[in-house]
Amino acid sequence: MSAITEEIQKLDITALRKEFPVLNQQINGKPLVYFDNAATSQKPDVVIKAIEEYYQGYNANIHRGIHTLAEKATKAFEDTRETLRAFLNATEKEEIIFTKGTTESINLVAGSYGRKFIREKDEIIISAMEHHSNIVPWQMLCEEKGAVLKVIPVSEKGEILMEAYEELLSERTKIVSVVYASNSLGTINPVKELIDKAHDKGAIVLLDAAQAAAHEEIDVQTLDCDFLAMSAHKVYGPTGMGALYGKRSLLEDMPPYQGGGEMIKDVSFAKTTYNDIPYKFEAGTPNIADVVAFREAIHFVNRLGKKNIAAHEAEILDYATEKLQAIPDIRLIGTADDKVSVLSFVIEGIHHFDIGQMLDAAGIAIRTGHHCTQPLMNEFGLEGTARASFAVYNTKEEVDSMVVGLEKIIKFLKQ
């Protein structure tokens, strides 16, 4: 599991849970146990209030207005960009592009950088554990350009096979796009090593940090990744909001992804001159309220401390792993040595959908299915899994409730 080596602060989880209004409810007459955090995390009061305050207090379009509300909205919007720059340790805030989330960020790179620089017979490498959003855009690009998509295999534990990766790398490799932490297995990949080996071949690297952003300390300068995609809604922020980090030199050399307002300097019917980064990639009126709320989500994580969050989640993951391993009928899927707080499992003879439905009857929310990693499920010979994923507000008592629920399901369906 994730090793926490530095001194950490014990969080007051009871007090912390009071900051999340949605947790204080019952489902089917039972207290809600929310274990679907890999799909989306719940939102603290500060995030919800930030959206409300924007619409009630200074709703205005940004960048093009000189009146007071427009200036206040613009400042709040750009403050989030600087907050994200610091969160990822980017060199400058212009390297942060606002998008709808990880999916759009990856599509932006594939659709802009990829279409400009990828040629016939060039090679793009992904891993077998990728989310569909880090598979399909590259398949589309390869089909369009006549390029070749190659896949790094994974072990039975759900870890990337580094020797196989090294064999796939060649002078034809132009892009390596890999997940930082797997949404379906929890595996934390050795991304620094992956990046360094790709750079040795002259390839650029994109990291899908959708799962990692809420759990791992991310320093894009130390990693030396070329692009990094993330979503707000997995970091206690709003849905439909995310960001792309890209090195300035690459972003400046990329054509716009969409056309419209904001991304221009000058427009005539004869020719359009494009704006500087980051605005070149932010056509139209953005999701201002959620960008502002995203800042509050980052402040929330910073207030708690990533290492404190990770330590608590590792404790919950270790506890849940031990409890589920003690149940003979349960088989864990994804047993990497280094993991974020994701626990996937199957129960022999019981469909994962039935597990999810029956747990929901007890007020326990988990995710079932292929988790948008259908090729990975095929690698394991599975249709899907049941997945419990934990966040900072989860407790061991909630794990105990799930264990009791699973034991009841097994007993009932095995009779």
HELIX and SHEET records of a PDB file:
HELIX    1   1 ILE A   13  ARG A   17  1                                   5    
HELIX    2   2 PRO A   21  LEU A   23  5                                   3    
HELIX    3   3 ASP A   45  GLY A   57  1                                  13    
HELIX    4   4 THR A   68  LEU A   88  1                                  21    
HELIX    5   5 LYS A   93  GLU A   95  5                                   3    
HELIX    6   6 THR A  102  VAL A  109  1                                   8    
HELIX    7   7 ALA A  110  GLY A  114  3                                   5    
HELIX    8   8 ARG A  115  PHE A  117  1                                   3    
HELIX    9   9 HIS A  132  ASN A  134  5                                   3    
HELIX   10  10 VAL A  136  LYS A  145  1                                  10    
HELIX   11  11 MET A  162  LEU A  168  1                                   7    
HELIX   12  12 VAL A  191  ASP A  200  1                                  10    
HELIX   13  13 ALA A  212  ALA A  214  5                                   3    
HELIX   14  14 VAL A  220  LEU A  223  1                                   4    
HELIX   15  15 ARG A  248  GLU A  252  1                                   5    
HELIX   16  16 TYR A  279  PHE A  281  5                                   3    
HELIX   17  17 ILE A  288  LEU A  304  1                                  17    
HELIX   18  18 LYS A  306  GLN A  325  1                                  20    
HELIX   19  19 HIS A  352  ALA A  361  1                                  10    
HELIX   20  20 GLN A  374  GLU A  379  1                                   6    
HELIX   21  21 LYS A  396  LYS A  414  1                                  19    
SHEET    1   A 2 GLN A  26  ILE A  27  0                                        
SHEET    2   A 2 LYS A  30  PRO A  31 -1                                        
SHEET    1   B 2 VAL A  33  TYR A  34  0                                        
SHEET    2   B 2 ILE A 364  ALA A 365  1                                        
SHEET    1   C 7 ILE A  96  THR A  99  0                                        
SHEET    2   C 7 GLY A 242  GLY A 246 -1                                        
SHEET    3   C 7 PHE A 227  SER A 231 -1                                        
SHEET    4   C 7 ILE A 204  ASP A 208  1                                        
SHEET    5   C 7 THR A 173  VAL A 179  1                                        
SHEET    6   C 7 GLU A 123  SER A 127  1                                        
SHEET    7   C 7 VAL A 148  ILE A 152  1                                        
SHEET    1   D 2 ILE A 264  VAL A 267  0                                        
SHEET    2   D 2 THR A 272  TYR A 274 -1                                        
SHEET    1   E 4 ILE A 330  ILE A 333  0                                        
SHEET    2   E 4 VAL A 342  ILE A 347 -1                                        
SHEET    3   E 4 THR A 385  SER A 389 -1                                        
SHEET    4   E 4 ARG A 367  GLY A 369 -1                                        
END                                                                             
